[in-house]
């Protein structure tokens, strides 16, 4: 479902935002019925992003597109999170630099599987910055804000 939402090309809604929409609402029907305030209440959603998603799912042409896709057999699976071990629940991670043991997508999937959240930018709300090889400005910002920075080995221990 998250990949489908991302593939719709909704302005200001990237991969993580699409996942947040999918997690929060669980189905396209619920997103279509959501108010602007409900969408805006999603963690890490700002007003611009929320307004863009709301308007997309309330535009008659876009709703017609979804209906046509459904009519030709496109089925969107509802998101089912089956995290057994939620040891990272409530923790926000930012990845920067290259990792050796995992791809970035694998690292993100593992964080999500353990209940954690991923952000693309460092802020006061970030719990961990995972710094790989050639980490850049995100590492600098984390140090400036006093956010805990861990290397790939520490990250691997954390997710085991």
N, CA, C and O atoms as a DFTB+ gen file, in Angstrom:
640 C
 N C O
     1  1       0.820      -1.190       0.000
     2  2       0.000       0.000       0.000
     3  2       0.868       1.259       0.000
     4  3       0.586       2.208      -0.731
     5  1       1.906       1.266       0.808
     6  2       2.775       2.442       0.874
     7  2       3.434       2.708      -0.478
     8  3       3.540       3.858      -0.904
     9  1       3.873       1.650      -1.148
    10  2       4.498       1.827      -2.459
    11  2       3.489       2.338      -3.483
    12  3       3.826       3.152      -4.343
    13  1       2.269       1.863      -3.386
    14  2       1.229       2.333      -4.298
    15  2       0.989       3.828      -4.086
    16  3       0.939       4.591      -5.050
    17  1       0.841       4.245      -2.839
    18  2       0.619       5.666      -2.537
    19  2       1.786       6.498      -3.064
    20  3       1.582       7.553      -3.666
    21  1       3.009       6.018      -2.835
    22  2       4.195       6.729      -3.310
    23  2       4.173       6.848      -4.839
    24  3       4.540       7.879      -5.401
    25  1       3.733       5.767      -5.495
    26  2       3.729       5.752      -6.960
    27  2       2.705       6.719      -7.563
    28  3       2.779       7.026      -8.753
    29  1       1.769       7.193      -6.773
    30  2       0.759       8.121      -7.278
    31  2       1.342       9.496      -7.586
    32  3       0.715      10.297      -8.280
    33  1       2.524       9.767      -7.078
    34  2       3.191      11.034      -7.378
    35  2       2.541      12.235      -6.715
    36  3       2.509      13.325      -7.285
    37  1       2.027      12.039      -5.521
    38  2       1.386      13.137      -4.793
    39  2       2.462      14.136      -4.382
    40  3       3.451      13.777      -3.744
    41  1       2.254      15.375      -4.754
    42  2       3.225      16.431      -4.459
    43  2       3.534      16.484      -2.961
    44  3       2.621      16.461      -2.136
    45  1       4.814      16.554      -2.615
    46  2       5.322      16.658      -1.244
    47  2       5.228      15.345      -0.458
    48  3       5.631      15.306       0.705
    49  1       4.710      14.280      -1.057
    50  2       4.581      12.999      -0.351
    51  2       5.624      12.042      -0.904
    52  3       5.500      11.530      -2.016
    53  1       6.656      11.815      -0.096
    54  2       7.723      10.909      -0.490
    55  2       7.502       9.514       0.072
    56  3       6.420       9.182       0.558
    57  1       8.534       8.720      -0.004
    58  2       8.466       7.323       0.417
    59  2       8.063       7.183       1.886
    60  3       7.193       6.379       2.219
    61  1       8.690       7.956       2.754
    62  2       8.383       7.860       4.191
    63  2       6.988       8.394       4.505
    64  3       6.283       7.844       5.350
    65  1       6.599       9.454       3.830
    66  2       5.262      10.017       4.045
    67  2       4.183       9.050       3.580
    68  3       3.146       8.906       4.228
    69  1       4.434       8.389       2.452
    70  2       3.484       7.397       1.944
    71  2       3.339       6.255       2.943
    72  3       2.233       5.768       3.177
    73  1       4.446       5.830       3.527
    74  2       4.396       4.775       4.533
    75  2       3.621       5.252       5.764
    76  3       2.837       4.498       6.339
    77  1       3.841       6.492       6.160
    78  2       3.128       7.039       7.319
    79  2       1.621       7.072       7.064
    80  3       0.836       6.741       7.952
    81  1       1.216       7.467       5.863
    82  2      -0.209       7.451       5.506
    83  2      -0.768       6.032       5.581
    84  3      -1.836       5.802       6.150
    85  1      -0.035       5.091       5.003
    86  2      -0.479       3.697       4.995
    87  2      -0.592       3.144       6.413
    88  3      -1.565       2.465       6.742
    89  1       0.397       3.432       7.246
    90  2       0.380       2.935       8.628
    91  2      -0.763       3.556       9.421
    92  3      -1.454       2.872      10.177
    93  1      -0.950       4.842       9.243
    94  2      -1.942       5.561      10.037
    95  2      -3.373       5.152       9.677
    96  3      -4.208       4.954      10.560
    97  1      -3.650       5.027       8.377
    98  2      -5.024       4.767       7.947
    99  2      -5.310       3.312       7.599
   100  3      -6.440       2.854       7.768
   101  1      -4.315       2.580       7.120
   102  2      -4.490       1.165       6.841
   103  2      -5.163       0.813       5.533
   104  3      -5.025      -0.321       5.073
   105  1      -5.889       1.736       4.908
   106  2      -6.531       1.461       3.617
   107  2      -6.732       2.762       2.846
   108  3      -6.776       3.850       3.421
   109  1      -6.852       2.618       1.534
   110  2      -7.105       3.797       0.704
   111  2      -8.462       4.413       1.024
   112  3      -8.614       5.635       1.002
   113  1      -9.442       3.572       1.318
   114  2     -10.780       4.075       1.656
   115  2     -10.739       5.011       2.861
   116  3     -11.386       6.058       2.870
   117  1      -9.985       4.627       3.857
   118  2      -9.891       5.463       5.063
   119  2      -9.156       6.769       4.772
   120  3      -9.487       7.810       5.340
   121  1      -8.158       6.715       3.888
   122  2      -7.455       7.953       3.512
   123  2      -8.419       8.886       2.786
   124  3      -8.435      10.091       3.036
   125  1      -9.227       8.317       1.878
   126  2     -10.188       9.132       1.122
   127  2     -11.201       9.804       2.043
   128  3     -11.677      10.900       1.749
   129  1     -11.529       9.157       3.150
   130  2     -12.522       9.683       4.088
   131  2     -11.912      10.614       5.132
   132  3     -12.645      11.274       5.868
   133  1     -10.594      10.677       5.208
   134  2      -9.916      11.445       6.254
   135  2     -10.075      12.947       6.055
   136  3     -10.120      13.448       4.932
   137  1     -10.157      13.640       7.171
   138  2     -10.198      15.103       7.133
   139  2      -8.772      15.635       7.034
   140  3      -7.806      14.914       7.281
   141  1      -8.661      16.894       6.673
   142  2      -7.354      17.534       6.611
   143  2      -6.685      17.479       7.982
   144  3      -5.483      17.227       8.065
   145  1      -7.432      17.709       9.047
   146  2      -6.877      17.661      10.402
   147  2      -6.354      16.276      10.754
   148  3      -5.317      16.147      11.406
   149  1      -7.070      15.240      10.324
   150  2      -6.612      13.871      10.598
   151  2      -5.278      13.596       9.900
   152  3      -4.370      13.014      10.493
   153  1      -5.168      14.009       8.662
   154  2      -3.925      13.798       7.925
   155  2      -2.806      14.636       8.535
   156  3      -1.673      14.171       8.656
   157  1      -3.118      15.848       8.909
   158  2      -2.123      16.747       9.501
   159  2      -1.617      16.240      10.848
   160  3      -0.534      16.628      11.284
   161  1      -2.382      15.384      11.509
   162  2      -1.981      14.883      12.830
   163  2      -0.955      13.742      12.749
   164  3      -0.426      13.316      13.776
   165  1      -0.677      13.253      11.553
   166  2       0.284      12.160      11.387
   167  2       1.672      12.667      11.744
   168  3       2.062      13.770      11.362
   169  1       2.411      11.848      12.480
   170  2       3.767      12.204      12.892
   171  2       4.605      12.586      11.678
   172  3       4.595      11.887      10.665
   173  1       5.316      13.675      11.782
   174  2       6.242      14.176      10.764
   175  2       5.552      14.776       9.536
   176  3       6.223      15.107       8.558
   177  1       4.214      14.922       9.570
   178  2       3.506      15.578       8.475
   179  2       3.390      17.051       8.814
   180  3       2.997      17.406       9.926
   181  1       3.725      17.898       7.879
   182  2       3.511      19.322       8.053
   183  2       2.241      19.730       7.332
   184  3       1.602      18.915       6.666
   185  1       1.886      20.979       7.467
   186  2       0.651      21.471       6.858
   187  2       0.659      21.361       5.337
   188  3      -0.354      21.001       4.737
   189  1       1.780      21.664       4.718
   190  2       1.867      21.633       3.256
   191  2       1.690      20.202       2.750
   192  3       0.935      19.962       1.808
   193  1       2.386      19.256       3.378
   194  2       2.294      17.861       2.975
   195  2       0.873      17.329       3.197
   196  3       0.310      16.656       2.334
   197  1       0.310      17.639       4.355
   198  2      -1.040      17.171       4.685
   199  2      -2.061      17.736       3.693
   200  3      -2.938      17.012       3.223
   201  1      -1.947      19.015       3.381
   202  2      -2.882      19.650       2.446
   203  2      -2.765      19.018       1.063
   204  3      -3.773      18.796       0.393
   205  1      -1.551      18.731       0.641
   206  2      -1.326      18.120      -0.658
   207  2      -1.960      16.730      -0.726
   208  3      -2.623      16.401      -1.710
   209  1      -1.762      15.914       0.310
   210  2      -2.347      14.569       0.343
   211  2      -3.868      14.650       0.399
   212  3      -4.563      13.924      -0.311
   213  1      -4.375      15.535       1.246
   214  2      -5.826      15.699       1.375
   215  2      -6.443      16.089       0.034
   216  3      -7.432      15.496      -0.397
   217  1      -5.862      17.079      -0.617
   218  2      -6.402      17.548      -1.892
   219  2      -6.329      16.464      -2.965
   220  3      -7.236      16.337      -3.788
   221  1      -5.236      15.675      -2.954
   222  2      -5.107      14.619      -3.955
   223  2      -6.233      13.603      -3.801
   224  3      -6.860      13.207      -4.784
   225  1      -6.486      13.183      -2.564
   226  2      -7.502      12.153      -2.321
   227  2      -8.938      12.699      -2.336
   228  3      -9.892      11.947      -2.135
   229  1      -9.086      13.995      -2.573
   230  2     -10.417      14.582      -2.689
   231  2     -10.644      15.219      -4.069
   232  3     -11.647      15.899      -4.284
   233  1      -9.723      14.997      -4.985
   234  2      -9.853      15.512      -6.344
   235  2     -10.617      14.488      -7.186
   236  3     -10.269      13.307      -7.197
   237  1     -11.660      14.941      -7.892
   238  2     -12.525      14.006      -8.638
   239  2     -11.755      13.256      -9.721
   240  3     -12.051      12.089      -9.976
   241  1     -10.780      13.889     -10.364
   242  2      -9.992      13.213     -11.401
   243  2      -9.124      12.103     -10.804
   244  3      -8.984      11.030     -11.390
   245  1      -8.550      12.372      -9.643
   246  2      -7.720      11.366      -8.982
   247  2      -8.575      10.205      -8.469
   248  3      -8.164       9.047      -8.539
   249  1      -9.745      10.518      -7.961
   250  2     -10.650       9.456      -7.505
   251  2     -11.103       8.603      -8.690
   252  3     -11.268       7.390      -8.561
   253  1     -11.302       9.237      -9.834
   254  2     -11.664       8.502     -11.050
   255  2     -10.515       7.578     -11.477
   256  3     -10.751       6.449     -11.905
   257  1      -9.284       8.059     -11.359
   258  2      -8.116       7.230     -11.665
   259  2      -8.084       6.003     -10.765
   260  3      -7.887       4.886     -11.243
   261  1      -8.278       6.203      -9.466
   262  2      -8.288       5.072      -8.528
   263  2      -9.399       4.086      -8.880
   264  3      -9.204       2.873      -8.798
   265  1     -10.558       4.600      -9.270
   266  2     -11.677       3.734      -9.654
   267  2     -11.339       2.937     -10.916
   268  3     -11.652       1.750     -11.007
   269  1     -10.695       3.597     -11.895
   270  2     -10.309       2.896     -13.125
   271  2      -9.279       1.806     -12.833
   272  3      -9.355       0.706     -13.381
   273  1      -8.326       2.119     -11.973
   274  2      -7.317       1.117     -11.609
   275  2      -7.973      -0.086     -10.934
   276  3      -7.626      -1.234     -11.211
   277  1      -8.906       0.189     -10.063
   278  2      -9.630      -0.886      -9.391
   279  2     -10.442      -1.705     -10.397
   280  3     -10.492      -2.932     -10.309
   281  1     -11.070      -1.028     -11.344
   282  2     -11.907      -1.701     -12.344
   283  2     -11.110      -2.645     -13.242
   284  3     -11.637      -3.656     -13.705
   285  1      -9.848      -2.318     -13.487
   286  2      -9.040      -3.196     -14.342
   287  2      -8.289      -4.259     -13.526
   288  3      -7.482      -5.017     -14.064
   289  1      -8.571      -4.296     -12.225
   290  2      -8.021      -5.374     -11.414
   291  2      -6.848      -5.036     -10.519
   292  3      -6.287      -5.925      -9.879
   293  1      -6.466      -3.775     -10.461
   294  2      -5.376      -3.401      -9.558
   295  2      -5.891      -3.490      -8.126
   296  3      -6.872      -2.844      -7.759
   297  1      -5.216      -4.295      -7.339
   298  2      -5.605      -4.459      -5.941
   299  2      -4.486      -3.922      -5.061
   300  3      -3.317      -4.261      -5.241
   301  1      -4.859      -3.089      -4.119
   302  2      -3.888      -2.520      -3.193
   303  2      -4.061      -3.235      -1.862
   304  3      -5.114      -3.168      -1.228
   305  1      -3.009      -3.914      -1.461
   306  2      -3.070      -4.642      -0.195
   307  2      -2.979      -3.652       0.955
   308  3      -2.138      -2.752       0.958
   309  1      -3.860      -3.835       1.929
   310  2      -3.797      -3.014       3.127
   311  2      -2.511      -3.327       3.868
   312  3      -2.019      -4.456       3.837
   313  1      -1.981      -2.333       4.523
   314  2      -0.732      -2.502       5.251
   315  2      -0.974      -3.297       6.510
   316  3      -1.844      -2.963       7.315
   317  1      -0.203      -4.344       6.674
   318  2      -0.282      -5.142       7.893
   319  2       1.091      -5.163       8.523
   320  3       2.018      -5.778       7.996
   321  1       1.218      -4.504       9.628
   322  2       2.487      -4.517      10.340
   323  2       2.449      -5.636      11.366
   324  3       1.565      -5.678      12.222
   325  1       3.401      -6.529      11.274
   326  2       3.418      -7.652      12.196
   327  2       4.711      -7.656      12.992
   328  3       5.412      -8.666      13.051
   329  1       5.011      -6.558      13.583
   330  2       6.231      -6.466      14.381
   331  2       6.045      -7.234      15.677
   332  3       5.214      -6.886      16.516
   333  1       6.829      -8.271      15.819
   334  2       6.745      -9.088      17.028
   335  2       7.545      -8.435      18.148
   336  3       7.127      -8.425      19.306
   337  1       8.678      -7.900      17.789
   338  2       9.564      -7.292      18.764
   339  2       9.600      -5.790      18.470
   340  3      10.167      -5.363      17.464
   341  1       9.010      -5.020      19.326
   342  2       8.924      -3.570      19.102
   343  2       9.958      -2.805      19.926
   344  3       9.654      -1.759      20.501
   345  1      11.180      -3.332      19.979
   346  2      12.183      -2.707      20.837
   347  2      12.609      -1.314      20.375
   348  3      13.248      -0.590      21.138
   349  1      12.275      -0.927      19.158
   350  2      12.601       0.420      18.684
   351  2      11.372       1.331      18.630
   352  3      11.427       2.426      18.069
   353  1      10.268       0.872      19.216
   354  2       9.025       1.652      19.188
   355  2       9.254       3.044      19.750
   356  3       9.854       3.216      20.812
   357  1       8.763       4.031      19.016
   358  2       8.869       5.411      19.466
   359  2      10.211       6.062      19.178
   360  3      10.388       7.249      19.451
   361  1      11.147       5.321      18.637
   362  2      12.478       5.864      18.328
   363  2      12.523       6.333      16.878
   364  3      11.996       5.674      15.982
   365  1      13.157       7.476      16.662
   366  2      13.262       8.054      15.328
   367  2      14.724       7.986      14.878
   368  3      15.626       8.428      15.590
   369  1      14.942       7.428      13.694
   370  2      16.283       7.237      13.139
   371  2      16.467       8.064      11.877
   372  3      15.534       8.264      11.100
   373  1      17.690       8.537      11.695
   374  2      18.104       9.169      10.449
   375  2      19.341       8.415       9.985
   376  3      20.266       8.190      10.766
   377  1      19.360       8.028       8.721
   378  2      20.505       7.328       8.142
   379  2      21.297       8.310       7.304
   380  3      20.734       9.094       6.540
   381  1      22.622       8.258       7.456
   382  2      23.477       9.118       6.649
   383  2      24.752       8.364       6.296
   384  3      25.268       7.591       7.103
   385  1      25.246       8.587       5.110
   386  2      26.445       7.883       4.663
   387  2      26.132       6.476       4.197
   388  3      24.994       6.015       4.286
   389  1      27.142       5.810       3.705
   390  2      26.972       4.461       3.179
   391  2      27.152       3.401       4.246
   392  3      28.008       3.526       5.122
   393  1      26.335       2.351       4.168
   394  2      26.446       1.221       5.078
   395  2      27.080       0.056       4.331
   396  3      26.901      -0.081       3.121
   397  1      27.825      -0.788       5.051
   398  2      28.494      -1.919       4.425
   399  2      27.704      -3.218       4.553
   400  3      27.680      -4.026       3.624
   401  1      27.059      -3.420       5.700
   402  2      26.409      -4.702       5.983
   403  2      24.977      -4.785       5.457
   404  3      24.472      -5.879       5.206
   405  1      24.335      -3.655       5.293
   406  2      22.954      -3.605       4.820
   407  2      22.822      -2.518       3.769
   408  3      23.591      -1.557       3.752
   409  1      21.839      -2.677       2.894
   410  2      21.511      -1.559       2.014
   411  2      20.681      -0.583       2.843
   412  3      20.200      -0.933       3.921
   413  1      20.520       0.597       2.359
   414  2      19.701       1.586       3.063
   415  2      18.259       1.091       3.209
   416  3      17.644       1.264       4.261
   417  1      17.723       0.472       2.147
   418  2      16.362      -0.056       2.206
   419  2      16.241      -1.177       3.238
   420  3      15.232      -1.266       3.937
   421  1      17.250      -2.024       3.340
   422  2      17.229      -3.098       4.339
   423  2      17.270      -2.511       5.752
   424  3      16.564      -2.987       6.642
   425  1      18.086      -1.490       5.958
   426  2      18.175      -0.852       7.272
   427  2      16.841      -0.211       7.637
   428  3      16.381      -0.346       8.771
   429  1      16.216       0.481       6.694
   430  2      14.913       1.097       6.944
   431  2      13.867       0.041       7.283
   432  3      13.078       0.215       8.212
   433  1      13.866      -1.053       6.526
   434  2      12.899      -2.126       6.759
   435  2      13.080      -2.721       8.155
   436  3      12.098      -3.017       8.836
   437  1      14.313      -2.895       8.575
   438  2      14.582      -3.472       9.900
   439  2      14.114      -2.518      11.004
   440  3      13.534      -2.954      11.999
   441  1      14.362      -1.239      10.831
   442  2      13.916      -0.245      11.820
   443  2      12.395      -0.283      11.937
   444  3      11.848      -0.311      13.039
   445  1      11.721      -0.284      10.793
   446  2      10.253      -0.334      10.793
   447  2       9.741      -1.620      11.419
   448  3       8.787      -1.604      12.198
   449  1      10.378      -2.733      11.076
   450  2       9.974      -4.039      11.602
   451  2      10.027      -4.054      13.129
   452  3       9.217      -4.717      13.778
   453  1      10.983      -3.321      13.697
   454  2      11.142      -3.270      15.142
   455  2      10.381      -2.106      15.775
   456  3      10.568      -1.801      16.952
   457  1       9.526      -1.462      14.986
   458  2       8.647      -0.432      15.516
   459  2       9.182       0.978      15.453
   460  3       8.511       1.905      15.907
   461  1      10.378       1.175      14.901
   462  2      10.980       2.502      14.826
   463  2      10.462       3.302      13.640
   464  3       9.795       2.772      12.752
   465  1      10.785       4.581      13.648
   466  2      10.401       5.494      12.573
   467  2      11.668       5.992      11.888
   468  3      12.740       6.017      12.492
   469  1      11.540       6.382      10.642
   470  2      12.667       6.911       9.885
   471  2      12.330       8.329       9.450
   472  3      11.221       8.615       9.000
   473  1      13.304       9.199       9.594
   474  2      13.132      10.568       9.135
   475  2      14.249      10.862       8.149
   476  3      15.334      10.286       8.235
   477  1      13.982      11.751       7.225
   478  2      15.008      12.091       6.248
   479  2      15.878      13.256       6.713
   480  3      16.908      13.552       6.107
   481  1      15.456      13.918       7.798
   482  2      16.247      15.042       8.294
   483  2      16.399      14.980       9.806
   484  3      15.536      14.450      10.506
   485  1      17.487      15.518      10.294
   486  2      17.808      15.524      11.721
   487  2      17.094      16.681      12.398
   488  3      17.114      17.811      11.911
   489  1      16.460      16.383      13.535
   490  2      15.803      17.427      14.320
   491  2      15.910      17.061      15.798
   492  3      16.511      16.049      16.158
   493  1      15.325      17.891      16.637
   494  2      15.296      17.625      18.081
   495  2      14.572      16.318      18.373
   496  3      14.818      15.693      19.404
   497  1      13.671      15.894      17.468
   498  2      12.886      14.671      17.668
   499  2      13.635      13.402      17.279
   500  3      13.139      12.298      17.502
   501  1      14.825      13.550      16.698
   502  2      15.608      12.395      16.266
   503  2      16.266      11.752      17.482
   504  3      16.879      12.435      18.303
   505  1      16.132      10.420      17.590
   506  2      16.767       9.694      18.682
   507  2      18.166       9.208      18.317
   508  3      19.083       9.266      19.136
   509  1      18.327       8.725      17.077
   510  2      19.618       8.193      16.628
   511  2      19.916       8.628      15.201
   512  3      19.038       8.629      14.339
   513  1      21.162       8.996      14.970
   514  2      21.661       9.170      13.619
   515  2      22.648       8.031      13.396
   516  3      23.639       7.901      14.113
   517  1      22.361       7.210      12.391
   518  2      23.246       6.104      12.041
   519  2      24.195       6.644      10.976
   520  3      23.792       6.931       9.849
   521  1      25.466       6.777      11.359
   522  2      26.453       7.388      10.475
   523  2      27.321       6.319       9.833
   524  3      28.088       5.630      10.506
   525  1      27.188       6.195       8.525
   526  2      28.014       5.268       7.757
   527  2      29.188       5.999       7.150
   528  3      29.521       7.118       7.539
   529  1      29.809       5.341       6.187
   530  2      30.965       5.924       5.509
   531  2      30.566       7.199       4.779
   532  3      29.502       7.275       4.166
   533  1      31.426       8.182       4.855
   534  2      31.236       9.460       4.175
   535  2      29.941      10.169       4.567
   536  3      29.254      10.749       3.726
   537  1      29.623      10.111       5.861
   538  2      28.453      10.827       6.377
   539  2      28.662      12.323       6.156
   540  3      29.784      12.821       6.246
   541  1      27.590      13.021       5.870
   542  2      27.717      14.434       5.522
   543  2      27.093      15.386       6.518
   544  3      27.332      15.295       7.722
   545  1      26.292      16.297       6.002
   546  2      25.749      17.396       6.797
   547  2      24.790      16.917       7.892
   548  3      24.627      17.591       8.908
   549  1      24.162      15.768       7.692
   550  2      23.262      15.247       8.728
   551  2      24.050      14.918       9.999
   552  3      23.565      15.131      11.111
   553  1      25.270      14.397       9.825
   554  2      26.125      14.104      10.972
   555  2      26.490      15.393      11.689
   556  3      26.452      15.450      12.918
   557  1      26.839      16.412      10.946
   558  2      27.180      17.709      11.543
   559  2      26.003      18.280      12.320
   560  3      26.170      18.780      13.432
   561  1      24.824      18.204      11.738
   562  2      23.628      18.733      12.395
   563  2      23.317      17.951      13.668
   564  3      22.923      18.536      14.677
   565  1      23.494      16.619      13.622
   566  2      23.244      15.787      14.802
   567  2      24.158      16.195      15.948
   568  3      23.715      16.317      17.090
   569  1      25.431      16.403      15.643
   570  2      26.387      16.818      16.680
   571  2      25.998      18.182      17.245
   572  3      26.074      18.406      18.453
   573  1      25.589      19.074      16.377
   574  2      25.197      20.429      16.789
   575  2      23.970      20.395      17.719
   576  3      23.882      21.161      18.678
   577  1      23.012      19.476      17.408
   578  2      21.788      19.378      18.213
   579  2      21.931      18.443      19.421
   580  3      21.027      18.354      20.252
   581  1      23.068      17.750      19.513
   582  2      23.266      16.825      20.621
   583  2      22.503      15.512      20.468
   584  3      22.176      14.859      21.459
   585  1      22.222      15.129      19.223
   586  2      21.524      13.872      18.934
   587  2      22.542      12.731      18.984
   588  3      23.672      12.875      18.518
   589  1      22.130      11.605      19.550
   590  2      23.026      10.454      19.661
   591  2      23.387       9.933      18.275
   592  3      22.511       9.650      17.458
   593  1      24.692       9.811      18.020
   594  2      25.205       9.305      16.752
   595  2      25.802       7.929      17.009
   596  3      26.612       7.745      17.917
   597  1      25.380       6.957      16.182
   598  2      25.935       5.610      16.312
   599  2      26.496       5.177      14.962
   600  3      26.035       5.613      13.907
   601  1      27.507       4.304      15.022
   602  2      28.077       3.800      13.781
   603  2      27.337       2.530      13.362
   604  3      26.413       2.087      14.045
   605  1      27.746       1.954      12.246
   606  2      27.045       0.793      11.716
   607  2      27.111      -0.401      12.668
   608  3      26.125      -1.124      12.813
   609  1      28.243      -0.616      13.311
   610  2      28.372      -1.749      14.258
   611  2      27.402      -1.589      15.418
   612  3      26.742      -2.551      15.809
   613  1      27.309      -0.386      15.971
   614  2      26.381      -0.130      17.068
   615  2      24.929      -0.324      16.615
   616  3      24.100      -0.851      17.358
   617  1      24.642       0.106      15.400
   618  2      23.302      -0.067      14.836
   619  2      22.969      -1.551      14.705
   620  3      21.864      -1.970      15.050
   621  1      23.917      -2.348      14.210
   622  2      23.687      -3.780      14.033
   623  2      23.398      -4.457      15.392
   624  3      22.542      -5.337      15.479
   625  1      24.108      -4.045      16.430
   626  2      23.843      -4.596      17.771
   627  2      22.452      -4.196      18.247
   628  3      21.754      -4.989      18.879
   629  1      22.060      -2.984      17.948
   630  2      20.767      -2.457      18.381
   631  2      19.605      -3.212      17.727
   632  3      18.564      -3.416      18.352
   633  1      19.783      -3.621      16.479
   634  2      18.684      -4.277      15.777
   635  2      18.697      -5.804      15.897
   636  3      17.790      -6.459      15.384
   637  1      19.668      -6.367      16.539
   638  2      19.725      -7.839      16.711
   639  2      18.726      -8.301      17.757
   640  3      18.631      -9.496      18.035
